[in-house]
Amino acid sequence: TYGGLDLVWLPYGAEWRMLRKVCVLKLLSRKTLDSFYELRRKEIRERTRYLYKKGQEESPVNVGDQLFLTMMNLTMNMLWGGSVKAEEMESVGTVFKGVISEITRLLGEPNVSDFFPLIARFDLQGLVKKMRVCAHELDAIFDRAIEHMQMLRSRDDDDDGECKDFLQHLMKLKDQEADSEVPITVNHVKAVLMDMVIGGTDTSTNTIEFAMAELISNPELMKRAQQELDKVVGKDKIVEESHITRLPYILAIMKETLRLYPTIPLLVPHRPTETTVVSGYTVPKDSKIFINVWYIQRDPNVWENPTEFLPERFLDTKSCDFTGSDYSFLPFGSGRRICAGVALAERMVLYTLATLLHSFDWKVPEGHVVNMEEKFGIVLKLRTPLVALPVPRLSDSNLYL
């Protein structure tokens, strides 16, 4: 996190407000996200072509692995796709995939130092050492991307004044804010990229994998989703992001998935800036607070049949959105610390999920079962990876090309 300079760990203050403003109003604004649509579309179409080939071969796929590759490539393209050449992207992607997988694994490892802080400096399990190696490798990737971007900007023929990726936006803002009260540094840029990397890959992957596992286990729900897609999109066209606002059942599936399987079940730790009393309990200043949204969103006093996957429960209510205003539904947190990437996550998850359901029927290959058992850690995963066979369902094979 570059000394806690990212949005997740930076204490509330002028520096945090500056970074939050940059992310929400510049990087993650509707206008900016719209400008990157072709990058998202290109990656989704490439993954669809691959799945079509596997379907023709009647070859099952590891759904989680395919989703991770999709989210990783989407994230890389949005972060620095306009700055790094295509041939360089492939080598960067190989390292990137390994580092992100290792970081996610390490974050979920139980650490004895968390329970006995006095021995933390000894790093008995070697987790800190391993994480530093990952951080060093990511930092090297960021340095390479920044170097490529600066070389590109130095060439007048390529400098049209338009930002083609998040990195170019950040570096442009860094130059513009150089003389401000709270300037943006290169480490701020890297810390924000780190947040985007972690938040844009594994979490979205897990959400879609849980959704697909539930839908494959409940064919009648998948059929209803496909009927909505066929009505709105048709079987002679492909899904575009412009269709998403007319797919309420797909949105309900995403919400129900995040209710049952919140990507970060305890959210990120919170810390009160002053001692306060909540429902008669005194919470001391600087306490480390974890919010158990996994239980909150399964509370039988609030949710009817709380352990059942029922997307319909979100069709008749507009109060349960992703803003954190309803304290019974907090998949992205709430308040000023709510996840800054909600809009991006919503687009990536809905567009990918809609495409998978519209383009293919899905079935479990012989000898496999869908196991919904969860694996807990910093992020929530399926304990057993989902393996399924994509069966092409569109009217024209050219729609997969």
Backbone torsions as a table, in degrees:
resi	resn	phi	psi	omega
1	THR	NA	9.2	178.5
2	TYR	55.4	52.1	178.5
3	GLY	73.7	28.1	179.3
4	GLY	75.4	31.6	-178.8
5	LEU	-90.2	1.2	-177.8
6	ASP	-89.9	173.2	-176.8
7	LEU	-65.9	-30.6	-175.2
8	VAL	-70.9	-43.6	-170.5
9	TRP	-107.5	-11.6	-179.1
10	LEU	-67.7	129.6	178.4
11	PRO	-61.8	152.6	179.8
12	TYR	-64.0	133.5	-179.4
13	GLY	168.1	-168.1	-175.9
14	ALA	-61.1	-39.7	-178.5
15	GLU	-65.8	-44.4	179.5
16	TRP	-64.7	-43.2	179.9
17	ARG	-61.2	-38.5	178.9
18	MET	-63.1	-47.1	-179.3
19	LEU	-65.9	-41.3	179.2
20	ARG	-60.9	-43.5	179.6
21	LYS	-62.2	-43.4	179.0
22	VAL	-59.8	-45.5	-176.7
23	CYS	-69.1	-47.9	-173.3
24	VAL	-75.3	-42.5	-174.4
25	LEU	-89.9	-21.9	-177.0
26	LYS	-111.4	-63.2	-174.0
27	LEU	-71.0	-40.5	-172.0
28	LEU	-112.2	22.4	176.2
29	SER	-73.1	161.7	179.4
30	ARG	-59.6	-41.1	-178.6
31	LYS	-61.9	-44.9	-179.3
32	THR	-66.8	-44.4	179.8
33	LEU	-63.3	-38.6	176.5
34	ASP	-60.7	-37.8	-176.7
35	SER	-68.0	-19.8	-179.7
36	PHE	-99.3	11.5	-176.2
37	TYR	-60.2	-42.2	-177.5
38	GLU	-62.1	-32.6	175.4
39	LEU	-63.8	-44.4	179.8
40	ARG	-66.1	-43.1	-178.0
41	ARG	-61.6	-44.5	-179.1
42	LYS	-58.5	-45.0	-178.3
43	GLU	-68.8	-40.5	178.7
44	ILE	-63.4	-40.6	179.2
45	ARG	-65.8	-38.8	178.2
46	GLU	-63.6	-41.4	179.8
47	ARG	-69.1	-35.5	177.7
48	THR	-63.7	-41.3	177.4
49	ARG	-60.9	-41.6	179.4
50	TYR	-63.8	-45.0	-179.6
51	LEU	-66.4	-35.4	176.7
52	TYR	-61.6	-43.8	178.0
53	LYS	-60.3	-44.0	179.0
54	LYS	-64.7	-37.5	178.0
55	GLY	-65.0	-40.8	177.8
56	GLN	-63.2	-33.5	179.3
57	GLU	-84.6	-3.4	-174.8
58	GLU	54.5	42.6	-178.3
59	SER	-108.5	117.8	179.3
60	PRO	-63.2	155.9	179.2
61	VAL	-126.6	151.6	170.1
62	ASN	-79.9	105.2	-172.6
63	VAL	-61.0	-42.0	-179.6
64	GLY	-61.6	-42.1	179.0
65	ASP	-62.6	-43.2	-179.8
66	GLN	-66.1	-38.8	178.2
67	LEU	-66.9	-40.3	179.6
68	PHE	-61.6	-44.7	178.1
69	LEU	-60.4	-41.2	179.7
70	THR	-62.9	-50.5	-178.6
71	MET	-65.3	-37.9	179.3
72	MET	-63.5	-46.8	-179.8
73	ASN	-66.2	-39.4	176.1
74	LEU	-59.9	-46.1	-178.2
75	THR	-64.3	-46.6	179.6
76	MET	-60.0	-43.5	-178.3
77	ASN	-64.9	-39.2	179.4
78	MET	-73.2	-32.9	-179.0
79	LEU	-73.1	-49.2	-175.7
80	TRP	-146.2	23.6	-179.2
81	GLY	-63.3	-26.5	178.5
82	GLY	-88.0	-6.2	-176.3
83	SER	-108.3	-28.5	-176.0
84	VAL	-106.6	132.2	-178.6
85	LYS	-65.0	154.9	-175.1
86	ALA	-57.4	-43.4	-178.1
87	GLU	-66.8	-30.4	177.1
88	GLU	-75.1	-32.9	-178.6
89	MET	-58.4	-37.4	-176.9
90	GLU	-64.3	-45.4	179.9
91	SER	-69.1	-38.4	175.9
92	VAL	-62.2	-41.5	-178.0
93	GLY	-62.4	-37.2	179.4
94	THR	-61.9	-47.7	178.5
95	VAL	-66.7	-42.9	-177.5
96	PHE	-57.0	-46.6	-178.6
97	LYS	-60.5	-45.7	-179.6
98	GLY	-64.2	-41.3	-178.5
99	VAL	-66.4	-45.6	-178.9
100	ILE	-63.8	-41.4	178.0
101	SER	-60.9	-42.4	-178.8
102	GLU	-69.8	-40.6	177.9
103	ILE	-60.9	-45.4	179.9
104	THR	-61.8	-40.6	179.1
105	ARG	-64.5	-45.7	-178.2
106	LEU	-64.8	-37.5	179.5
107	LEU	-62.8	-27.9	-179.4
108	GLY	-90.4	-5.1	-178.2
109	GLU	-75.8	132.6	173.4
110	PRO	-62.2	133.2	-176.9
111	ASN	-119.7	115.3	-177.1
112	VAL	-60.6	-26.3	-179.5
113	SER	-66.9	-22.8	177.4
114	ASP	-67.3	-27.9	-177.8
115	PHE	-95.9	-23.9	179.7
116	PHE	-130.9	79.0	-174.0
117	PRO	-56.8	-26.0	-177.5
118	LEU	-63.9	-25.0	-178.9
119	ILE	-100.1	6.0	-175.5
120	ALA	-58.6	-35.3	-176.0
121	ARG	-66.5	-16.4	-179.8
122	PHE	-85.4	-16.7	178.9
123	ASP	46.3	58.2	-171.7
124	LEU	-58.5	-32.6	-178.1
125	GLN	-94.1	-3.8	179.1
126	GLY	73.6	14.3	-176.4
127	LEU	-69.1	-39.5	-179.7
128	VAL	-64.8	-41.9	178.8
129	LYS	-60.3	-45.1	-179.5
130	LYS	-65.6	-38.9	179.7
131	MET	-67.1	-35.2	177.7
132	ARG	-64.9	-35.9	176.4
133	VAL	-62.2	-45.3	178.2
134	CYS	-61.6	-44.2	-179.3
135	ALA	-62.0	-39.4	178.9
136	HIS	-64.0	-41.2	-179.8
137	GLU	-67.4	-40.9	177.0
138	LEU	-64.8	-40.7	179.4
139	ASP	-60.6	-38.4	178.0
140	ALA	-64.7	-38.7	177.1
141	ILE	-63.3	-45.2	179.3
142	PHE	-61.1	-42.4	179.5
143	ASP	-61.0	-42.1	179.4
144	ARG	-63.5	-43.3	-179.2
145	ALA	-64.3	-42.5	179.5
146	ILE	-64.7	-40.7	178.8
147	GLU	-62.0	-44.6	178.4
148	HIS	-62.3	-42.1	-178.8
149	MET	-63.8	-41.4	179.8
150	GLN	-67.2	-36.6	176.0
151	MET	-63.8	-39.2	-179.8
152	LEU	-65.1	-42.2	-178.8
153	ARG	-67.5	-27.6	-178.2
154	SER	-75.1	-11.8	179.3
155	ARG	-96.0	113.8	-174.6
156	ASP	-58.5	-33.3	-175.1
157	ASP	-72.1	-18.6	179.6
158	ASP	-102.3	-3.4	-175.2
159	ASP	-96.7	90.1	-179.9
160	ASP	-97.6	5.9	177.2
161	GLY	85.2	-9.0	-179.2
162	GLU	-97.1	139.8	178.5
163	CYS	-86.2	127.8	-175.2
164	LYS	-102.4	-3.9	177.3
165	ASP	-160.0	174.3	-178.7
166	PHE	-61.3	-40.4	-177.8
167	LEU	-60.0	-43.4	179.0
168	GLN	-64.0	-38.5	175.4
169	HIS	-60.0	-47.7	-176.7
170	LEU	-63.6	-44.6	-178.4
171	MET	-68.9	-33.4	176.0
172	LYS	-65.9	-43.2	177.9
173	LEU	-65.8	-36.6	176.9
174	LYS	-57.8	-44.9	179.5
175	ASP	-67.6	-39.3	-178.1
176	GLN	-69.0	-32.7	-175.6
177	GLU	-98.0	13.4	-174.6
178	ALA	-58.9	-33.0	-176.8
179	ASP	-103.0	10.0	-179.0
180	SER	-78.0	171.0	-179.2
181	GLU	-62.6	-35.9	178.0
182	VAL	-123.2	86.7	-176.7
183	PRO	-71.4	153.3	175.3
184	ILE	-89.3	127.4	179.6
185	THR	-102.5	170.7	176.3
186	VAL	-60.8	-36.9	178.8
187	ASN	-67.3	-33.4	172.8
188	HIS	-61.2	-44.7	179.8
189	VAL	-58.7	-47.9	-179.2
190	LYS	-64.6	-38.7	-179.5
191	ALA	-64.9	-40.0	177.4
192	VAL	-66.3	-41.7	176.1
193	LEU	-59.0	-40.2	178.8
194	MET	-61.2	-44.4	177.3
195	ASP	-58.8	-43.9	-179.2
196	MET	-64.4	-40.3	-179.1
197	VAL	-62.1	-51.9	-177.0
198	ILE	-68.9	-43.3	-176.7
199	GLY	-75.1	-21.5	-173.7
200	GLY	-97.7	-5.6	-175.8
201	THR	-110.6	-75.8	-170.2
202	ASP	-65.7	-38.9	-176.3
203	THR	-65.9	-46.8	178.8
204	SER	-65.1	-39.6	177.5
205	THR	-56.4	-48.6	-176.8
206	ASN	-65.5	-38.5	179.0
207	THR	-60.9	-47.5	-178.4
208	ILE	-68.1	-37.7	179.9
209	GLU	-64.8	-42.7	176.1
210	PHE	-61.2	-43.4	-179.9
211	ALA	-61.4	-46.4	-179.9
212	MET	-63.9	-39.6	179.0
213	ALA	-62.6	-42.8	178.9
214	GLU	-66.3	-40.8	-177.9
215	LEU	-69.9	-37.6	176.4
216	ILE	-66.7	-33.7	177.7
217	SER	-74.8	-21.1	-178.7
218	ASN	-126.1	79.0	-174.1
219	PRO	-56.1	-30.2	-179.4
220	GLU	-67.5	-31.7	176.9
221	LEU	-72.0	-39.9	176.7
222	MET	-62.5	-40.8	180.0
223	LYS	-62.3	-41.1	179.6
224	ARG	-64.1	-41.1	178.4
225	ALA	-63.1	-41.9	-179.5
226	GLN	-69.2	-33.3	176.2
227	GLN	-63.9	-41.5	177.1
228	GLU	-62.6	-43.2	179.5
229	LEU	-64.2	-42.0	179.8
230	ASP	-64.6	-35.0	-179.9
231	LYS	-71.3	-42.0	-175.7
232	VAL	-83.3	-43.2	-174.9
233	VAL	-97.6	-41.2	-172.8
234	GLY	89.2	162.2	-180.0
235	LYS	-94.6	4.4	178.4
236	ASP	-109.0	12.6	177.9
237	LYS	-138.4	173.1	175.9
238	ILE	-110.9	158.6	-179.8
239	VAL	-69.7	134.9	172.3
240	GLU	-119.9	159.9	179.3
241	GLU	-61.2	-26.0	179.6
242	SER	-65.3	-19.4	178.8
243	HIS	-78.9	-21.3	-167.6
244	ILE	-58.0	-38.9	-177.4
245	THR	-67.3	-13.8	179.8
246	ARG	-105.7	21.4	-178.8
247	LEU	-124.2	69.5	-176.5
248	PRO	-62.5	-31.5	-178.5
249	TYR	-72.3	-35.7	175.9
250	ILE	-63.7	-41.0	176.4
251	LEU	-63.2	-40.4	178.6
252	ALA	-62.9	-36.5	177.2
253	ILE	-63.7	-43.7	178.4
254	MET	-61.5	-44.8	-179.7
255	LYS	-63.6	-43.8	-178.9
256	GLU	-66.9	-34.9	176.3
257	THR	-64.2	-44.8	179.7
258	LEU	-69.9	-25.5	175.2
259	ARG	-69.5	-51.0	-178.1
260	LEU	-74.3	-34.8	-173.2
261	TYR	-131.3	67.6	179.0
262	PRO	-59.5	133.5	-173.1
263	THR	-60.5	-38.2	175.7
264	ILE	-118.4	92.2	-168.3
265	PRO	-61.7	-24.8	177.9
266	LEU	-111.6	13.7	-173.8
267	LEU	53.0	-173.3	173.6
268	VAL	-86.1	151.6	-178.0
269	PRO	-59.1	141.3	175.2
270	HIS	-111.1	159.0	-179.5
271	ARG	-142.2	116.2	178.8
272	PRO	-69.1	138.7	-179.1
273	THR	-83.3	-8.5	175.2
274	GLU	-152.8	156.4	178.9
275	THR	-63.5	135.2	-177.9
276	THR	-143.4	165.4	179.4
277	VAL	-117.4	126.9	179.6
278	VAL	-124.3	114.1	179.6
279	SER	52.1	40.0	177.1
280	GLY	87.7	-6.0	179.5
281	TYR	-99.6	130.5	177.1
282	THR	-84.0	124.4	178.6
283	VAL	-110.2	108.0	-176.2
284	PRO	-65.3	152.2	175.2
285	LYS	-56.4	140.4	176.9
286	ASP	68.7	13.8	173.7
287	SER	-66.3	152.2	174.2
288	LYS	-92.9	115.9	-173.5
289	ILE	-111.3	129.5	174.0
290	PHE	-112.1	134.9	179.8
291	ILE	-104.2	115.4	-176.6
292	ASN	-83.9	79.3	-179.3
293	VAL	-70.9	-23.7	176.8
294	TRP	-57.8	-44.5	179.1
295	TYR	-77.1	-42.5	-178.9
296	ILE	-53.2	-41.2	-176.0
297	GLN	-84.1	2.0	173.3
298	ARG	-121.3	14.6	-177.9
299	ASP	-66.3	116.8	-178.3
300	PRO	-65.7	-17.2	176.8
301	ASN	-75.4	-15.3	-178.0
302	VAL	-113.0	-41.5	-173.0
303	TRP	-109.0	128.0	175.1
304	GLU	-76.3	134.5	-176.1
305	ASN	47.6	61.9	-168.3
306	PRO	-65.2	-24.2	-177.5
307	THR	-93.4	-0.5	179.1
308	GLU	-93.2	144.9	179.0
309	PHE	-86.4	101.5	-174.6
310	LEU	-131.6	85.4	179.8
311	PRO	-57.4	-27.1	-177.4
312	GLU	-58.2	-25.2	-177.8
313	ARG	-62.7	-19.5	-178.8
314	PHE	-99.2	2.3	-178.8
315	LEU	-81.3	-26.5	-173.6
316	ASP	-104.6	11.3	-179.4
317	THR	-136.7	139.3	177.2
318	LYS	-107.6	-2.6	-176.9
319	SER	-75.3	-29.0	-178.0
320	CYS	-88.6	80.8	175.0
321	ASP	-108.5	-165.8	-176.1
322	PHE	-97.4	13.1	-175.8
323	THR	-84.3	-10.3	-178.9
324	GLY	80.4	12.5	-179.6
325	SER	-77.0	-22.7	176.3
326	ASP	-102.3	112.3	-172.7
327	TYR	-74.3	0.8	173.7
328	SER	-93.2	-5.6	-177.7
329	PHE	-140.5	98.0	-171.9
330	LEU	-131.7	49.6	-175.7
331	PRO	-63.4	-25.1	179.9
332	PHE	-111.9	11.6	-177.3
333	GLY	86.5	-163.4	-176.7
334	SER	-156.8	165.2	175.7
335	GLY	73.2	-161.3	-175.4
336	ARG	-65.9	-18.3	-179.8
337	ARG	-97.4	11.8	177.3
338	ILE	-59.1	148.9	-178.5
339	CYS	-52.5	126.4	-178.5
340	ALA	-72.1	-19.3	-175.2
341	GLY	-97.1	22.1	-177.7
342	VAL	-56.7	-47.6	-176.7
343	ALA	-62.2	-40.6	179.0
344	LEU	-67.8	-44.7	179.5
345	ALA	-60.9	-41.5	-179.8
346	GLU	-61.5	-44.1	179.7
347	ARG	-64.8	-46.7	-175.9
348	MET	-65.4	-43.8	-177.9
349	VAL	-68.6	-49.1	-176.4
350	LEU	-65.2	-43.4	-179.2
351	TYR	-64.3	-44.5	-180.0
352	THR	-67.1	-46.9	-178.8
353	LEU	-62.1	-45.4	179.8
354	ALA	-61.2	-40.6	179.7
355	THR	-65.7	-43.7	179.8
356	LEU	-61.5	-41.1	-177.6
357	LEU	-76.8	-34.3	-178.6
358	HIS	-75.1	-38.0	-173.9
359	SER	-83.2	-24.7	-172.3
360	PHE	-140.1	148.7	157.7
361	ASP	-86.8	153.6	-177.5
362	TRP	-128.3	133.9	177.0
363	LYS	-140.5	156.1	-179.1
364	VAL	-84.9	128.5	179.5
365	PRO	-67.4	158.0	-179.7
366	GLU	-59.1	135.1	-179.5
367	GLY	92.3	-6.1	178.8
368	HIS	-114.9	152.4	173.9
369	VAL	-132.8	156.5	175.7
370	VAL	-89.0	115.6	-179.3
371	ASN	-107.1	114.3	-176.3
372	MET	-88.7	9.8	179.7
373	GLU	-63.7	137.4	-176.0
374	GLU	-94.1	151.6	172.4
375	LYS	-114.3	114.2	-174.3
376	PHE	-87.4	146.9	175.3
377	GLY	-172.1	-154.7	172.6
378	ILE	-58.8	-41.3	173.6
379	VAL	-112.7	156.0	-178.6
380	LEU	-96.9	129.5	-178.7
381	LYS	-130.2	164.5	166.7
382	LEU	-73.3	132.4	179.3
383	ARG	-66.0	-39.9	178.3
384	THR	-108.9	118.9	-178.4
385	PRO	-55.5	142.8	180.0
386	LEU	-79.7	121.7	175.7
387	VAL	-115.0	125.8	-176.6
388	ALA	-148.5	162.3	-179.7
389	LEU	-106.8	119.2	176.1
390	PRO	-80.7	127.6	179.9
391	VAL	-114.2	111.6	-178.2
392	PRO	-54.9	137.5	-176.4
393	ARG	-129.4	-0.7	-179.4
394	LEU	-82.0	159.7	-171.3
395	SER	-74.9	-23.3	-174.5
396	ASP	-130.3	124.1	-179.0
397	SER	-62.4	-23.4	178.9
398	ASN	-65.1	-19.8	178.7
399	LEU	-69.3	-13.8	179.0
400	TYR	-95.9	-2.6	-175.3
401	LEU	-91.7	NA	NA
